[in-house]
Amino acid sequence: MYQMTETEYKFAELIWEEEPIGSGELVKQCAEKFGWKKSTTYTFIKKLCENGIFKNENDSVFEEYNFEV
């Protein structure tokens, strides 16, 4: 099972609170909360999608399955 870093977990919490959340809205919230650029947010989305935590379809990010910590 994939073990998220502390930063990835904080990012995931943002998604869980709002899911499904549009990619654009997620970029906006990450800029406000973490000071991230668009590219950083998309890197995190890609990494967590590749590890099966989230899905990014039709510009919306949502949980792939019920993730347990």
VOKOLMI-663874 format. One line per 3 residues: number of its first residue (from 1); their letters; for each residue x, y, z of C-alpha. Coordinates in nm, 3 decimals, decimal comma, m for minus. Example, Ala and Ser with C-alpha at 12.3 -4.5 7.8 and 13.67 -1.06 7.14 Angstrom:
2
1	AS	1,230/m0,450/0,780 ~ 1,367/m0,106/0,714 .
***
This chain:
69
1	MYQ	0,000/0,000/0,000 ~ 0,123/0,348/m0,089 ~ 0,237/0,557/0,209 .
4	MTE	0,164/0,928/0,158 ~ 0,399/1,198/0,280 ~ 0,269/1,460/0,522 .
7	TEY	0,236/1,713/0,239 ~ 0,054/1,465/0,017 ~ m0,184/1,392/0,302 .
10	KFA	m0,264/1,762/0,351 ~ m0,327/1,787/m0,022 ~ m0,548/1,477/m0,009 .
13	ELI	m0,750/1,625/0,277 ~ m0,832/1,922/0,055 ~ m0,967/1,686/m0,210 .
16	WEE	m1,160/1,472/0,039 ~ m1,330/1,781/0,185 ~ m1,447/1,902/m0,158 .
19	EPI	m1,468/1,595/m0,381 ~ m1,537/1,581/m0,656 ~ m1,338/1,900/m0,706 .
22	GSG	m1,255/2,062/m1,037 ~ m0,888/2,072/m1,125 ~ m0,900/2,451/m1,166 .
25	ELV	m1,058/2,498/m0,825 ~ m0,799/2,266/m0,672 ~ m0,519/2,475/m0,828 .
28	KQC	m0,678/2,789/m0,682 ~ m0,713/2,640/m0,333 ~ m0,357/2,503/m0,333 .
31	AEK	m0,224/2,846/m0,433 ~ m0,415/3,003/m0,142 ~ m0,340/2,740/0,122 .
34	FGW	0,008/2,620/0,027 ~ 0,145/2,892/m0,201 ~ 0,180/2,639/m0,483 .
37	KKS	0,203/2,708/m0,854 ~ m0,029/2,533/m1,099 ~ 0,247/2,292/m1,203 .
40	TTY	0,304/2,180/m0,842 ~ m0,064/2,101/m0,794 ~ m0,075/1,900/m1,116 .
43	TFI	0,239/1,710/m1,015 ~ 0,071/1,608/m0,689 ~ m0,251/1,512/m0,871 .
46	KKL	m0,053/1,299/m1,116 ~ 0,150/1,125/m0,846 ~ m0,151/1,038/m0,630 .
49	CEN	m0,350/0,924/m0,934 ~ m0,062/0,700/m1,043 ~ m0,062/0,545/m0,696 .
52	GIF	m0,436/0,475/m0,713 ~ m0,545/0,723/m0,447 ~ m0,740/0,958/m0,676 .
55	KNE	m0,879/0,974/m1,027 ~ m0,870/1,279/m1,251 ~ m1,146/1,255/m1,511 .
58	NDS	m1,327/1,529/m1,702 ~ m1,130/1,795/m1,509 ~ m1,254/1,660/m1,174 .
61	VFE	m1,047/1,494/m0,905 ~ m1,207/1,237/m0,678 ~ m1,117/0,940/m0,461 .
64	EYN	m1,026/0,621/m0,646 ~ m1,120/0,400/m0,353 ~ m1,176/0,430/0,019 .
67	FEV	m0,823/0,509/0,138 ~ m0,732/0,413/0,493 ~ m0,443/0,568/0,681 .
***
